Amino acid sequence: MTLLKLAAAMKALEDPKLTKTDIMRLRTLIQTSTIYQKRFAEYVGYRRIERKLVKTDELLEQIRKSSEEKK
């Protein structure tokens, strides 16, 4: 959805009849869309790391239990 808004705003900037206010509004949309995409990518990366940490914790707990059973 954000990419569609970004593309539409960039396309709209090609219109030579735009007022300065329109241009400022579209540029703001483009900037916020770009920031949103970056933040979303960071979020996805953090979620991936979090999943790996949870799996690692579960594995360590299994290993701990297994070693206690062997004693």
PDB file of N, CA, C and O in Angstrom:
ATOM      1  N   MET A   1       0.825  -1.189   0.000  1.00  0.00           N
ATOM      2  CA  MET A   1       0.000   0.000   0.000  1.00  0.00           C
ATOM      3  C   MET A   1       0.875   1.261   0.000  1.00  0.00           C
ATOM      4  O   MET A   1       0.623   2.207  -0.747  1.00  0.00           O
ATOM      5  N   THR A   2       1.897   1.254   0.845  1.00  0.00           N
ATOM      6  CA  THR A   2       2.782   2.411   0.915  1.00  0.00           C
ATOM      7  C   THR A   2       3.528   2.620  -0.392  1.00  0.00           C
ATOM      8  O   THR A   2       3.722   3.756  -0.826  1.00  0.00           O
ATOM      9  N   LEU A   3       3.944   1.532  -1.019  1.00  0.00           N
ATOM     10  CA  LEU A   3       4.640   1.663  -2.305  1.00  0.00           C
ATOM     11  C   LEU A   3       3.737   2.266  -3.371  1.00  0.00           C
ATOM     12  O   LEU A   3       4.190   3.033  -4.220  1.00  0.00           O
ATOM     13  N   LEU A   4       2.455   1.914  -3.322  1.00  0.00           N
ATOM     14  CA  LEU A   4       1.505   2.478  -4.282  1.00  0.00           C
ATOM     15  C   LEU A   4       1.344   3.981  -4.061  1.00  0.00           C
ATOM     16  O   LEU A   4       1.288   4.754  -5.017  1.00  0.00           O
ATOM     17  N   LYS A   5       1.271   4.385  -2.799  1.00  0.00           N
ATOM     18  CA  LYS A   5       1.164   5.816  -2.494  1.00  0.00           C
ATOM     19  C   LYS A   5       2.424   6.549  -2.931  1.00  0.00           C
ATOM     20  O   LYS A   5       2.356   7.653  -3.470  1.00  0.00           O
ATOM     21  N   LEU A   6       3.561   5.934  -2.697  1.00  0.00           N
ATOM     22  CA  LEU A   6       4.833   6.533  -3.099  1.00  0.00           C
ATOM     23  C   LEU A   6       4.889   6.708  -4.617  1.00  0.00           C
ATOM     24  O   LEU A   6       5.260   7.771  -5.115  1.00  0.00           O
ATOM     25  N   ALA A   7       4.521   5.671  -5.332  1.00  0.00           N
ATOM     26  CA  ALA A   7       4.531   5.743  -6.801  1.00  0.00           C
ATOM     27  C   ALA A   7       3.541   6.791  -7.305  1.00  0.00           C
ATOM     28  O   ALA A   7       3.842   7.532  -8.240  1.00  0.00           O
ATOM     29  N   ALA A   8       2.365   6.854  -6.690  1.00  0.00           N
ATOM     30  CA  ALA A   8       1.359   7.834  -7.110  1.00  0.00           C
ATOM     31  C   ALA A   8       1.842   9.257  -6.849  1.00  0.00           C
ATOM     32  O   ALA A   8       1.632  10.146  -7.675  1.00  0.00           O
ATOM     33  N   ALA A   9       2.483   9.476  -5.712  1.00  0.00           N
ATOM     34  CA  ALA A   9       2.992  10.809  -5.396  1.00  0.00           C
ATOM     35  C   ALA A   9       4.097  11.213  -6.362  1.00  0.00           C
ATOM     36  O   ALA A   9       4.148  12.359  -6.809  1.00  0.00           O
ATOM     37  N   MET A  10       4.973  10.280  -6.683  1.00  0.00           N
ATOM     38  CA  MET A  10       6.045  10.579  -7.629  1.00  0.00           C
ATOM     39  C   MET A  10       5.487  10.879  -9.019  1.00  0.00           C
ATOM     40  O   MET A  10       5.969  11.776  -9.712  1.00  0.00           O
ATOM     41  N   LYS A  11       4.483  10.130  -9.411  1.00  0.00           N
ATOM     42  CA  LYS A  11       3.846  10.366 -10.709  1.00  0.00           C
ATOM     43  C   LYS A  11       3.151  11.726 -10.721  1.00  0.00           C
ATOM     44  O   LYS A  11       3.207  12.455 -11.712  1.00  0.00           O
ATOM     45  N   ALA A  12       2.497  12.058  -9.612  1.00  0.00           N
ATOM     46  CA  ALA A  12       1.775  13.335  -9.533  1.00  0.00           C
ATOM     47  C   ALA A  12       2.727  14.523  -9.646  1.00  0.00           C
ATOM     48  O   ALA A  12       2.338  15.580 -10.142  1.00  0.00           O
ATOM     49  N   LEU A  13       3.952  14.362  -9.198  1.00  0.00           N
ATOM     50  CA  LEU A  13       4.933  15.454  -9.286  1.00  0.00           C
ATOM     51  C   LEU A  13       5.282  15.822 -10.728  1.00  0.00           C
ATOM     52  O   LEU A  13       5.841  16.890 -10.978  1.00  0.00           O
ATOM     53  N   GLU A  14       4.960  14.958 -11.659  1.00  0.00           N
ATOM     54  CA  GLU A  14       5.250  15.238 -13.070  1.00  0.00           C
ATOM     55  C   GLU A  14       4.299  16.274 -13.664  1.00  0.00           C
ATOM     56  O   GLU A  14       4.569  16.827 -14.730  1.00  0.00           O
ATOM     57  N   ASP A  15       3.195  16.536 -12.983  1.00  0.00           N
ATOM     58  CA  ASP A  15       2.200  17.487 -13.478  1.00  0.00           C
ATOM     59  C   ASP A  15       2.738  18.915 -13.364  1.00  0.00           C
ATOM     60  O   ASP A  15       3.011  19.378 -12.257  1.00  0.00           O
ATOM     61  N   PRO A  16       2.893  19.616 -14.484  1.00  0.00           N
ATOM     62  CA  PRO A  16       3.452  20.968 -14.444  1.00  0.00           C
ATOM     63  C   PRO A  16       2.487  22.002 -13.838  1.00  0.00           C
ATOM     64  O   PRO A  16       2.905  23.122 -13.544  1.00  0.00           O
ATOM     65  N   LYS A  17       1.237  21.659 -13.651  1.00  0.00           N
ATOM     66  CA  LYS A  17       0.241  22.596 -13.131  1.00  0.00           C
ATOM     67  C   LYS A  17       0.154  22.601 -11.606  1.00  0.00           C
ATOM     68  O   LYS A  17      -0.707  23.275 -11.040  1.00  0.00           O
ATOM     69  N   LEU A  18       1.014  21.876 -10.951  1.00  0.00           N
ATOM     70  CA  LEU A  18       0.957  21.792  -9.494  1.00  0.00           C
ATOM     71  C   LEU A  18       1.319  23.115  -8.833  1.00  0.00           C
ATOM     72  O   LEU A  18       2.199  23.841  -9.297  1.00  0.00           O
ATOM     73  N   THR A  19       0.627  23.411  -7.751  1.00  0.00           N
ATOM     74  CA  THR A  19       0.968  24.595  -6.958  1.00  0.00           C
ATOM     75  C   THR A  19       2.123  24.238  -6.028  1.00  0.00           C
ATOM     76  O   THR A  19       2.457  23.066  -5.853  1.00  0.00           O
ATOM     77  N   LYS A  20       2.725  25.266  -5.437  1.00  0.00           N
ATOM     78  CA  LYS A  20       3.812  25.014  -4.493  1.00  0.00           C
ATOM     79  C   LYS A  20       3.313  24.204  -3.302  1.00  0.00           C
ATOM     80  O   LYS A  20       4.038  23.364  -2.769  1.00  0.00           O
ATOM     81  N   THR A  21       2.089  24.456  -2.891  1.00  0.00           N
ATOM     82  CA  THR A  21       1.499  23.707  -1.776  1.00  0.00           C
ATOM     83  C   THR A  21       1.351  22.237  -2.146  1.00  0.00           C
ATOM     84  O   THR A  21       1.661  21.358  -1.342  1.00  0.00           O
ATOM     85  N   ASP A  22       0.879  21.969  -3.358  1.00  0.00           N
ATOM     86  CA  ASP A  22       0.744  20.585  -3.817  1.00  0.00           C
ATOM     87  C   ASP A  22       2.101  19.878  -3.838  1.00  0.00           C
ATOM     88  O   ASP A  22       2.222  18.726  -3.421  1.00  0.00           O
ATOM     89  N   ILE A  23       3.101  20.578  -4.324  1.00  0.00           N
ATOM     90  CA  ILE A  23       4.447  20.007  -4.404  1.00  0.00           C
ATOM     91  C   ILE A  23       4.977  19.688  -3.010  1.00  0.00           C
ATOM     92  O   ILE A  23       5.551  18.621  -2.792  1.00  0.00           O
ATOM     93  N   MET A  24       4.788  20.602  -2.073  1.00  0.00           N
ATOM     94  CA  MET A  24       5.238  20.375  -0.693  1.00  0.00           C
ATOM     95  C   MET A  24       4.517  19.170  -0.085  1.00  0.00           C
ATOM     96  O   MET A  24       5.135  18.351   0.596  1.00  0.00           O
ATOM     97  N   ARG A  25       3.226  19.068  -0.328  1.00  0.00           N
ATOM     98  CA  ARG A  25       2.440  17.957   0.207  1.00  0.00           C
ATOM     99  C   ARG A  25       2.929  16.633  -0.373  1.00  0.00           C
ATOM    100  O   ARG A  25       3.099  15.657   0.356  1.00  0.00           O
ATOM    101  N   LEU A  26       3.152  16.602  -1.673  1.00  0.00           N
ATOM    102  CA  LEU A  26       3.614  15.371  -2.319  1.00  0.00           C
ATOM    103  C   LEU A  26       5.019  14.996  -1.855  1.00  0.00           C
ATOM    104  O   LEU A  26       5.309  13.819  -1.642  1.00  0.00           O
ATOM    105  N   ARG A  27       5.875  15.975  -1.700  1.00  0.00           N
ATOM    106  CA  ARG A  27       7.231  15.685  -1.221  1.00  0.00           C
ATOM    107  C   ARG A  27       7.193  15.130   0.205  1.00  0.00           C
ATOM    108  O   ARG A  27       7.960  14.233   0.556  1.00  0.00           O
ATOM    109  N   THR A  28       6.298  15.674   1.009  1.00  0.00           N
ATOM    110  CA  THR A  28       6.141  15.154   2.372  1.00  0.00           C
ATOM    111  C   THR A  28       5.663  13.707   2.337  1.00  0.00           C
ATOM    112  O   THR A  28       6.147  12.871   3.101  1.00  0.00           O
ATOM    113  N   LEU A  29       4.730  13.418   1.467  1.00  0.00           N
ATOM    114  CA  LEU A  29       4.253  12.040   1.314  1.00  0.00           C
ATOM    115  C   LEU A  29       5.391  11.104   0.911  1.00  0.00           C
ATOM    116  O   LEU A  29       5.516  10.000   1.442  1.00  0.00           O
ATOM    117  N   ILE A  30       6.205  11.548  -0.018  1.00  0.00           N
ATOM    118  CA  ILE A  30       7.327  10.735  -0.488  1.00  0.00           C
ATOM    119  C   ILE A  30       8.323  10.501   0.650  1.00  0.00           C
ATOM    120  O   ILE A  30       8.799   9.382   0.840  1.00  0.00           O
ATOM    121  N   GLN A  31       8.634  11.551   1.400  1.00  0.00           N
ATOM    122  CA  GLN A  31       9.584  11.410   2.501  1.00  0.00           C
ATOM    123  C   GLN A  31       9.054  10.463   3.580  1.00  0.00           C
ATOM    124  O   GLN A  31       9.782   9.598   4.067  1.00  0.00           O
ATOM    125  N   THR A  32       7.788  10.630   3.946  1.00  0.00           N
ATOM    126  CA  THR A  32       7.230   9.773   4.992  1.00  0.00           C
ATOM    127  C   THR A  32       7.104   8.332   4.517  1.00  0.00           C
ATOM    128  O   THR A  32       7.298   7.404   5.302  1.00  0.00           O
ATOM    129  N   SER A  33       6.785   8.135   3.254  1.00  0.00           N
ATOM    130  CA  SER A  33       6.708   6.771   2.714  1.00  0.00           C
ATOM    131  C   SER A  33       8.068   6.102   2.749  1.00  0.00           C
ATOM    132  O   SER A  33       8.175   4.920   3.077  1.00  0.00           O
ATOM    133  N   THR A  34       9.093   6.840   2.418  1.00  0.00           N
ATOM    134  CA  THR A  34      10.451   6.305   2.430  1.00  0.00           C
ATOM    135  C   THR A  34      10.870   5.934   3.856  1.00  0.00           C
ATOM    136  O   THR A  34      11.455   4.874   4.080  1.00  0.00           O
ATOM    137  N   ILE A  35      10.569   6.807   4.809  1.00  0.00           N
ATOM    138  CA  ILE A  35      10.901   6.523   6.207  1.00  0.00           C
ATOM    139  C   ILE A  35      10.127   5.302   6.690  1.00  0.00           C
ATOM    140  O   ILE A  35      10.683   4.440   7.370  1.00  0.00           O
ATOM    141  N   TYR A  36       8.853   5.230   6.339  1.00  0.00           N
ATOM    142  CA  TYR A  36       8.022   4.098   6.752  1.00  0.00           C
ATOM    143  C   TYR A  36       8.606   2.782   6.229  1.00  0.00           C
ATOM    144  O   TYR A  36       8.689   1.800   6.967  1.00  0.00           O
ATOM    145  N   GLN A  37       9.002   2.764   4.977  1.00  0.00           N
ATOM    146  CA  GLN A  37       9.563   1.542   4.394  1.00  0.00           C
ATOM    147  C   GLN A  37      10.828   1.119   5.126  1.00  0.00           C
ATOM    148  O   GLN A  37      11.039  -0.068   5.375  1.00  0.00           O
ATOM    149  N   LYS A  38      11.664   2.083   5.467  1.00  0.00           N
ATOM    150  CA  LYS A  38      12.902   1.771   6.185  1.00  0.00           C
ATOM    151  C   LYS A  38      12.582   1.208   7.566  1.00  0.00           C
ATOM    152  O   LYS A  38      13.150   0.195   7.974  1.00  0.00           O
ATOM    153  N   ARG A  39      11.680   1.859   8.279  1.00  0.00           N
ATOM    154  CA  ARG A  39      11.310   1.404   9.627  1.00  0.00           C
ATOM    155  C   ARG A  39      10.647   0.031   9.586  1.00  0.00           C
ATOM    156  O   ARG A  39      10.881  -0.799  10.464  1.00  0.00           O
ATOM    157  N   PHE A  40       9.827  -0.208   8.577  1.00  0.00           N
ATOM    158  CA  PHE A  40       9.164  -1.505   8.458  1.00  0.00           C
ATOM    159  C   PHE A  40      10.187  -2.608   8.214  1.00  0.00           C
ATOM    160  O   PHE A  40      10.083  -3.694   8.784  1.00  0.00           O
ATOM    161  N   ALA A  41      11.171  -2.329   7.368  1.00  0.00           N
ATOM    162  CA  ALA A  41      12.233  -3.311   7.106  1.00  0.00           C
ATOM    163  C   ALA A  41      13.013  -3.602   8.382  1.00  0.00           C
ATOM    164  O   ALA A  41      13.365  -4.752   8.641  1.00  0.00           O
ATOM    165  N   GLU A  42      13.287  -2.571   9.184  1.00  0.00           N
ATOM    166  CA  GLU A  42      13.966  -2.777  10.459  1.00  0.00           C
ATOM    167  C   GLU A  42      13.120  -3.647  11.379  1.00  0.00           C
ATOM    168  O   GLU A  42      13.635  -4.555  12.032  1.00  0.00           O
ATOM    169  N   TYR A  43      11.836  -3.371  11.426  1.00  0.00           N
ATOM    170  CA  TYR A  43      10.923  -4.130  12.267  1.00  0.00           C
ATOM    171  C   TYR A  43      10.928  -5.613  11.872  1.00  0.00           C
ATOM    172  O   TYR A  43      10.995  -6.492  12.731  1.00  0.00           O
ATOM    173  N   VAL A  44      10.857  -5.873  10.583  1.00  0.00           N
ATOM    174  CA  VAL A  44      10.875  -7.260  10.101  1.00  0.00           C
ATOM    175  C   VAL A  44      12.181  -7.938  10.509  1.00  0.00           C
ATOM    176  O   VAL A  44      12.181  -9.101  10.912  1.00  0.00           O
ATOM    177  N   GLY A  45      13.275  -7.221  10.405  1.00  0.00           N
ATOM    178  CA  GLY A  45      14.562  -7.769  10.816  1.00  0.00           C
ATOM    179  C   GLY A  45      14.597  -8.084  12.303  1.00  0.00           C
ATOM    180  O   GLY A  45      15.103  -9.129  12.711  1.00  0.00           O
ATOM    181  N   TYR A  46      14.057  -7.176  13.112  1.00  0.00           N
ATOM    182  CA  TYR A  46      14.013  -7.407  14.560  1.00  0.00           C
ATOM    183  C   TYR A  46      13.137  -8.606  14.903  1.00  0.00           C
ATOM    184  O   TYR A  46      13.469  -9.390  15.792  1.00  0.00           O
ATOM    185  N   ARG A  47      12.032  -8.744  14.206  1.00  0.00           N
ATOM    186  CA  ARG A  47      11.143  -9.887  14.453  1.00  0.00           C
ATOM    187  C   ARG A  47      11.858 -11.198  14.118  1.00  0.00           C
ATOM    188  O   ARG A  47      11.700 -12.192  14.826  1.00  0.00           O
ATOM    189  N   ARG A  48      12.636 -11.198  13.052  1.00  0.00           N
ATOM    190  CA  ARG A  48      13.391 -12.392  12.660  1.00  0.00           C
ATOM    191  C   ARG A  48      14.410 -12.748  13.754  1.00  0.00           C
ATOM    192  O   ARG A  48      14.546 -13.914  14.126  1.00  0.00           O
ATOM    193  N   ILE A  49      15.114 -11.746  14.258  1.00  0.00           N
ATOM    194  CA  ILE A  49      16.078 -11.970  15.330  1.00  0.00           C
ATOM    195  C   ILE A  49      15.367 -12.490  16.577  1.00  0.00           C
ATOM    196  O   ILE A  49      15.852 -13.407  17.239  1.00  0.00           O
ATOM    197  N   GLU A  50      14.233 -11.909  16.886  1.00  0.00           N
ATOM    198  CA  GLU A  50      13.478 -12.336  18.064  1.00  0.00           C
ATOM    199  C   GLU A  50      13.053 -13.801  17.952  1.00  0.00           C
ATOM    200  O   GLU A  50      13.146 -14.550  18.925  1.00  0.00           O
ATOM    201  N   ARG A  51      12.592 -14.208  16.779  1.00  0.00           N
ATOM    202  CA  ARG A  51      12.208 -15.615  16.579  1.00  0.00           C
ATOM    203  C   ARG A  51      13.406 -16.541  16.792  1.00  0.00           C
ATOM    204  O   ARG A  51      13.281 -17.597  17.412  1.00  0.00           O
ATOM    205  N   LYS A  52      14.570 -16.135  16.272  1.00  0.00           N
ATOM    206  CA  LYS A  52      15.767 -16.956  16.443  1.00  0.00           C
ATOM    207  C   LYS A  52      16.147 -17.059  17.916  1.00  0.00           C
ATOM    208  O   LYS A  52      16.558 -18.125  18.373  1.00  0.00           O
ATOM    209  N   LEU A  53      16.015 -15.969  18.659  1.00  0.00           N
ATOM    210  CA  LEU A  53      16.331 -16.001  20.083  1.00  0.00           C
ATOM    211  C   LEU A  53      15.378 -16.913  20.845  1.00  0.00           C
ATOM    212  O   LEU A  53      15.798 -17.647  21.739  1.00  0.00           O
ATOM    213  N   VAL A  54      14.115 -16.867  20.499  1.00  0.00           N
ATOM    214  CA  VAL A  54      13.143 -17.741  21.158  1.00  0.00           C
ATOM    215  C   VAL A  54      13.483 -19.203  20.874  1.00  0.00           C
ATOM    216  O   VAL A  54      13.460 -20.033  21.783  1.00  0.00           O
ATOM    217  N   LYS A  55      13.796 -19.520  19.624  1.00  0.00           N
ATOM    218  CA  LYS A  55      14.177 -20.899  19.281  1.00  0.00           C
ATOM    219  C   LYS A  55      15.435 -21.323  20.025  1.00  0.00           C
ATOM    220  O   LYS A  55      15.527 -22.453  20.504  1.00  0.00           O
ATOM    221  N   THR A  56      16.403 -20.418  20.121  1.00  0.00           N
ATOM    222  CA  THR A  56      17.643 -20.719  20.829  1.00  0.00           C
ATOM    223  C   THR A  56      17.362 -20.978  22.305  1.00  0.00           C
ATOM    224  O   THR A  56      17.902 -21.921  22.883  1.00  0.00           O
ATOM    225  N   ASP A  57      16.523 -20.150  22.916  1.00  0.00           N
ATOM    226  CA  ASP A  57      16.151 -20.355  24.317  1.00  0.00           C
ATOM    227  C   ASP A  57      15.484 -21.715  24.512  1.00  0.00           C
ATOM    228  O   ASP A  57      15.784 -22.427  25.470  1.00  0.00           O
ATOM    229  N   GLU A  58      14.589 -22.065  23.611  1.00  0.00           N
ATOM    230  CA  GLU A  58      13.906 -23.359  23.706  1.00  0.00           C
ATOM    231  C   GLU A  58      14.903 -24.511  23.578  1.00  0.00           C
ATOM    232  O   GLU A  58      14.829 -25.490  24.321  1.00  0.00           O
ATOM    233  N   LEU A  59      15.829 -24.387  22.636  1.00  0.00           N
ATOM    234  CA  LEU A  59      16.842 -25.421  22.448  1.00  0.00           C
ATOM    235  C   LEU A  59      17.742 -25.551  23.673  1.00  0.00           C
ATOM    236  O   LEU A  59      18.054 -26.660  24.106  1.00  0.00           O
ATOM    237  N   LEU A  60      18.155 -24.421  24.224  1.00  0.00           N
ATOM    238  CA  LEU A  60      18.989 -24.455  25.425  1.00  0.00           C
ATOM    239  C   LEU A  60      18.243 -25.095  26.596  1.00  0.00           C
ATOM    240  O   LEU A  60      18.835 -25.840  27.377  1.00  0.00           O
ATOM    241  N   GLU A  61      16.976 -24.812  26.717  1.00  0.00           N
ATOM    242  CA  GLU A  61      16.175 -25.420  27.783  1.00  0.00           C
ATOM    243  C   GLU A  61      16.086 -26.939  27.592  1.00  0.00           C
ATOM    244  O   GLU A  61      16.175 -27.692  28.561  1.00  0.00           O
ATOM    245  N   GLN A  62      15.914 -27.381  26.357  1.00  0.00           N
ATOM    246  CA  GLN A  62      15.880 -28.822  26.073  1.00  0.00           C
ATOM    247  C   GLN A  62      17.216 -29.474  26.424  1.00  0.00           C
ATOM    248  O   GLN A  62      17.248 -30.555  27.013  1.00  0.00           O
ATOM    249  N   ILE A  63      18.296 -28.827  26.067  1.00  0.00           N
ATOM    250  CA  ILE A  63      19.632 -29.354  26.367  1.00  0.00           C
ATOM    251  C   ILE A  63      19.834 -29.423  27.881  1.00  0.00           C
ATOM    252  O   ILE A  63      20.358 -30.411  28.395  1.00  0.00           O
ATOM    253  N   ARG A  64      19.421 -28.381  28.585  1.00  0.00           N
ATOM    254  CA  ARG A  64      19.555 -28.366  30.038  1.00  0.00           C
ATOM    255  C   ARG A  64      18.783 -29.514  30.676  1.00  0.00           C
ATOM    256  O   ARG A  64      19.301 -30.222  31.538  1.00  0.00           O
ATOM    257  N   LYS A  65      17.537 -29.688  30.241  1.00  0.00           N
ATOM    258  CA  LYS A  65      16.714 -30.784  30.776  1.00  0.00           C
ATOM    259  C   LYS A  65      17.325 -32.144  30.467  1.00  0.00           C
ATOM    260  O   LYS A  65      17.342 -33.038  31.313  1.00  0.00           O
ATOM    261  N   SER A  66      17.822 -32.287  29.254  1.00  0.00           N
ATOM    262  CA  SER A  66      18.441 -33.549  28.843  1.00  0.00           C
ATOM    263  C   SER A  66      19.671 -33.865  29.688  1.00  0.00           C
ATOM    264  O   SER A  66      19.873 -35.005  30.107  1.00  0.00           O
ATOM    265  N   SER A  67      20.489 -32.843  29.932  1.00  0.00           N
ATOM    266  CA  SER A  67      21.690 -33.079  30.736  1.00  0.00           C
ATOM    267  C   SER A  67      21.340 -33.377  32.184  1.00  0.00           C
ATOM    268  O   SER A  67      22.057 -34.135  32.838  1.00  0.00           O
ATOM    269  N   GLU A  68      20.267 -32.810  32.703  1.00  0.00           N
ATOM    270  CA  GLU A  68      19.837 -33.106  34.077  1.00  0.00           C
ATOM    271  C   GLU A  68      19.315 -34.535  34.182  1.00  0.00           C
ATOM    272  O   GLU A  68      19.521 -35.194  35.201  1.00  0.00           O
ATOM    273  N   GLU A  69      18.646 -35.017  33.147  1.00  0.00           N
ATOM    274  CA  GLU A  69      18.115 -36.378  33.141  1.00  0.00           C
ATOM    275  C   GLU A  69      19.237 -37.407  33.108  1.00  0.00           C
ATOM    276  O   GLU A  69      19.092 -38.500  33.656  1.00  0.00           O
ATOM    277  N   LYS A  70      20.339 -37.074  32.477  1.00  0.00           N
ATOM    278  CA  LYS A  70      21.471 -38.003  32.361  1.00  0.00           C
ATOM    279  C   LYS A  70      22.243 -38.125  33.671  1.00  0.00           C
ATOM    280  O   LYS A  70      22.974 -39.094  33.877  1.00  0.00           O
ATOM    281  N   LYS A  71      22.081 -37.144  34.552  1.00  0.00           N
ATOM    282  CA  LYS A  71      22.838 -37.178  35.821  1.00  0.00           C
ATOM    283  C   LYS A  71      22.268 -38.137  36.782  1.00  0.00           C
ATOM    284  O   LYS A  71      22.786 -38.283  37.889  1.00  0.00           O
TER     285      LYS A  71
END
